[in-house]
Amino acid sequence: MNMLEIKGVCKNFGALKALDTVSVSIKAGDIHGIIGPNGSGKTTLFNCITGVHKPDGGSISFNGEDITGLRADLVANKGIHRTFQAGKLVPNLTVLENVMSGVQDPVGSVIKDTILRLPFTAAKREKEIEEKARHILEITGLSKSTHRWSSDLVWAERQLVQIARAIISEPKLLLLDEPASGMGAKEIGEVENIIRQVRDMGITVIVVSHDVKMLMNMSDMVSVLNFGQKIAEGRPEEVQKNPKVLEAYLGAE
């Protein structure tokens, strides 16, 4: 069964067709790569899935439920989390606190704790979240950076903190926007391993990246966008041989 169904999605910005009837199916348990040249519509597609932008046409369904145009916070509550290419973190929080801030407790639990007036509940829950955050930071290789201020991190570290913060609530679907941007070969290899570990946690992953080699190494399926249209889709070995892909992207490497 496909976890995410994107059917004929369109998004226009004035006269620019950022997405032109794009259809992509994401299978549960896969690492699904999305590649394409700059301006091909990759991040716009992420924004439409996660509620940052409302599509001008088409539909998006998640586990059989229509989420087209749903607000970003409601999409997140469904179990879809993401990172941003810009490496967005809260500057006045430590690495550990940034990761802990990714937890999304149900509103009902907060109300219940308030009504019952159990002062130890918040402290107990905070300790549980902290322990979980420390475990995730070990996975992402940042266990020694827990008390560093996020504003002091280099670019690669910021990307890893974003990933850690996105997975602490155990989403069903994780969208990673250029997770290896600005990294060297060794760091990219580490990110590949982290993404595989995330998938092994039972989280389906969609990765947007300009790094063709990385996506081909780790993806189960790959979709290729160019000028807002999907021009190819298939297993990495199939996509690499596609003439349209070679002309639009891979051949430019």
C-alpha positions as CSV (number, residue, x, y, z in Angstrom):
1,M,0.0,0.0,0.0
2,N,1.2,3.5,-0.8
3,M,1.5,5.8,2.2
4,L,1.5,9.0,0.2
5,E,-0.4,9.6,-3.0
6,I,0.3,12.9,-4.9
7,K,-2.0,13.1,-8.0
8,G,-1.8,15.9,-10.6
9,V,-0.6,18.5,-8.2
10,C,-0.1,22.0,-9.6
11,K,1.3,25.1,-8.0
12,N,1.7,28.5,-9.7
13,F,3.5,31.6,-8.6
14,G,2.1,34.2,-11.0
15,A,3.1,33.1,-14.5
16,L,5.6,30.6,-13.2
17,K,4.4,27.0,-13.1
18,A,6.4,25.6,-10.2
19,L,4.6,22.3,-10.3
20,D,2.7,21.1,-13.4
21,T,0.4,18.1,-12.8
22,V,3.0,16.2,-10.7
23,S,2.0,12.7,-9.6
24,V,4.2,10.7,-7.2
25,S,3.4,7.6,-5.1
26,I,5.4,6.9,-1.9
27,K,5.4,3.3,-0.6
28,A,5.5,2.7,3.1
29,G,8.9,1.7,4.4
30,D,10.8,3.2,1.4
31,I,13.5,5.8,1.1
32,H,12.2,7.8,-1.9
33,G,14.6,10.2,-3.5
34,I,13.5,13.3,-5.5
35,I,16.1,14.9,-7.7
36,G,16.2,17.7,-10.3
37,P,18.0,20.8,-11.3
38,N,17.6,24.0,-9.3
39,G,14.1,25.5,-9.8
40,S,12.7,22.1,-10.8
41,G,10.0,22.2,-8.1
42,K,11.4,19.9,-5.5
43,T,11.0,22.1,-2.4
44,T,7.7,23.5,-3.7
45,L,6.4,19.9,-3.8
46,F,7.6,19.5,-0.1
47,N,5.8,22.7,0.8
48,C,2.5,21.5,-0.8
49,I,2.7,18.2,1.0
50,T,3.4,19.8,4.4
51,G,0.8,22.6,4.2
52,V,3.3,25.5,3.7
53,H,1.6,26.1,0.2
54,K,-1.9,25.2,-0.9
55,P,-1.8,23.4,-4.3
56,D,-3.7,25.1,-7.1
57,G,-4.8,21.8,-8.4
58,G,-4.6,18.1,-7.9
59,S,-4.8,16.1,-4.6
60,I,-2.6,14.7,-1.8
61,S,-3.6,11.8,0.4
62,F,-1.8,10.3,3.3
63,N,-2.8,6.7,4.4
64,G,-6.0,7.1,2.4
65,E,-6.9,10.5,3.9
66,D,-7.1,13.6,1.8
67,I,-4.8,16.2,3.2
68,T,-4.8,18.6,0.3
69,G,-4.4,22.2,1.5
70,L,-4.4,21.2,5.2
71,R,-2.7,23.6,7.6
72,A,0.9,22.8,8.3
73,D,0.3,22.1,12.0
74,L,-2.5,19.7,11.2
75,V,-0.3,17.9,8.6
76,A,2.4,17.5,11.3
77,N,-0.2,16.1,13.7
78,K,-1.0,13.4,11.1
79,G,2.6,12.2,11.4
80,I,4.4,14.0,8.6
81,H,7.5,15.9,9.7
82,R,10.1,17.7,7.7
83,T,13.4,19.5,7.7
84,F,14.3,22.7,5.8
85,Q,17.1,23.4,3.5
86,A,17.9,26.6,5.4
87,G,18.8,24.7,8.5
88,K,16.2,26.4,10.8
89,L,16.9,26.0,14.5
90,V,16.0,28.1,17.6
91,P,19.1,30.2,18.3
92,N,18.6,30.7,22.0
93,L,18.3,27.0,22.7
94,T,21.0,24.3,23.1
95,V,21.3,21.4,20.8
96,L,19.5,19.1,23.3
97,E,16.7,21.7,23.8
98,N,16.2,22.1,20.1
99,V,15.7,18.4,19.7
100,M,13.4,18.2,22.7
101,S,11.3,21.0,21.2
102,G,10.3,18.6,18.4
103,V,8.1,16.6,20.6
104,Q,4.4,17.1,19.9
105,D,2.4,15.9,22.9
106,P,-1.4,15.4,22.3
107,V,-3.4,18.3,23.6
108,G,-5.6,15.9,25.5
109,S,-2.7,14.8,27.7
110,V,-1.8,18.4,28.5
111,I,-5.4,19.2,29.5
112,K,-5.6,16.0,31.6
113,D,-2.4,16.8,33.5
114,T,-3.7,20.3,34.2
115,I,-7.1,19.1,35.5
116,L,-5.5,16.4,37.7
117,R,-3.0,19.0,39.1
118,L,-0.1,16.5,39.2
119,P,3.0,18.7,39.5
120,F,5.4,15.8,39.0
121,T,3.9,14.9,35.7
122,A,5.6,17.7,33.7
123,A,8.9,16.9,35.3
124,K,8.6,13.2,34.6
125,R,7.5,13.8,31.0
126,E,10.4,16.2,30.5
127,K,12.9,13.6,31.8
128,E,11.4,11.0,29.3
129,I,11.8,13.5,26.5
130,E,15.3,14.4,27.4
131,E,16.4,10.7,27.5
132,K,14.8,10.1,24.1
133,A,16.6,13.2,22.7
134,R,19.9,12.1,24.0
135,H,19.4,8.7,22.3
136,I,18.6,10.3,19.0
137,L,21.6,12.6,19.3
138,E,23.7,9.5,19.6
139,I,22.2,8.2,16.4
140,T,23.1,11.5,14.6
141,G,26.6,11.6,16.0
142,L,25.9,14.7,18.2
143,S,26.0,13.2,21.7
144,K,29.0,15.4,22.7
145,S,27.2,18.6,21.5
146,T,24.1,18.5,23.7
147,H,24.9,21.7,25.6
148,R,26.2,23.7,22.7
149,W,24.1,26.7,21.6
150,S,22.5,26.0,18.2
151,S,23.8,29.4,16.9
152,D,27.4,28.1,17.4
153,L,26.9,25.1,15.1
154,V,28.5,24.8,11.7
155,W,26.2,24.1,8.7
156,A,26.5,20.3,8.7
157,E,25.8,20.1,12.4
158,R,22.7,22.2,12.0
159,Q,21.3,19.8,9.4
160,L,21.9,16.9,11.7
161,V,20.1,18.6,14.6
162,Q,17.1,19.3,12.3
163,I,16.9,15.6,11.5
164,A,17.1,14.7,15.2
165,R,14.4,17.2,16.0
166,A,12.2,15.9,13.2
167,I,12.3,12.2,14.3
168,I,12.0,12.6,18.1
169,S,8.2,12.3,17.8
170,E,8.5,9.2,15.7
171,P,6.7,10.5,12.6
172,K,5.2,8.1,10.0
173,L,6.7,10.1,7.2
174,L,9.8,12.2,7.2
175,L,10.7,14.7,4.5
176,L,14.3,15.8,4.3
177,D,15.1,18.9,2.2
178,E,18.8,18.8,1.1
179,P,20.0,17.1,4.3
180,A,23.6,16.8,3.0
181,S,23.8,20.4,1.6
182,G,27.3,21.9,2.0
183,M,28.8,18.6,3.3
184,G,32.0,16.8,2.2
185,A,32.1,13.2,1.1
186,K,32.7,11.8,4.5
187,E,29.8,13.7,6.1
188,I,27.5,12.7,3.2
189,G,28.3,9.1,3.9
190,E,27.4,9.6,7.5
191,V,24.1,11.2,6.6
192,E,23.3,8.3,4.3
193,N,23.8,5.9,7.3
194,I,21.6,8.1,9.5
195,I,18.8,8.1,7.0
196,R,19.0,4.3,6.7
197,Q,18.8,4.1,10.5
198,V,15.7,6.3,10.5
199,R,14.1,4.0,7.9
200,D,15.0,1.0,10.1
201,M,13.0,2.7,12.9
202,G,9.9,2.3,10.8
203,I,9.8,5.8,9.4
204,T,9.2,6.2,5.6
205,V,11.6,8.9,4.2
206,I,11.5,11.2,1.2
207,V,14.7,12.9,0.4
208,V,15.2,15.9,-1.8
209,S,18.8,16.4,-2.8
210,H,21.0,17.7,-5.6
211,D,23.5,15.0,-4.7
212,V,22.7,12.4,-7.3
213,K,25.3,9.9,-6.0
214,M,23.9,10.0,-2.5
215,L,20.3,9.4,-3.6
216,M,21.2,6.7,-6.0
217,N,23.1,4.9,-3.3
218,M,20.4,4.8,-0.7
219,S,17.0,5.2,-2.4
220,D,14.5,2.4,-3.1
221,M,12.8,4.6,-5.7
222,V,13.7,7.9,-7.4
223,S,11.5,10.6,-9.0
224,V,13.0,13.2,-11.2
225,L,11.6,16.7,-11.7
226,N,12.4,19.2,-14.3
227,F,10.7,22.6,-14.9
228,G,7.9,21.6,-12.5
229,Q,7.2,18.3,-14.3
230,K,8.0,14.7,-13.4
231,I,10.1,13.4,-16.2
232,A,11.1,10.0,-14.8
233,E,10.5,7.6,-11.9
234,G,11.8,4.2,-11.0
235,R,14.5,2.3,-9.3
236,P,17.9,4.1,-9.2
237,E,19.5,1.8,-11.9
238,E,16.5,2.5,-14.2
239,V,16.5,6.3,-13.7
240,Q,20.2,6.6,-14.3
241,K,19.8,5.2,-17.8
242,N,16.8,7.3,-18.7
243,P,17.6,9.6,-21.7
244,K,15.4,12.4,-20.4
245,V,17.2,12.3,-17.0
246,L,20.6,12.3,-18.6
247,E,19.7,15.3,-20.7
248,A,18.0,17.3,-18.0
249,Y,20.2,16.6,-15.0
250,L,22.6,13.7,-14.8
251,G,24.4,14.5,-18.0
252,A,25.3,17.9,-16.6
253,E,27.4,16.5,-13.8
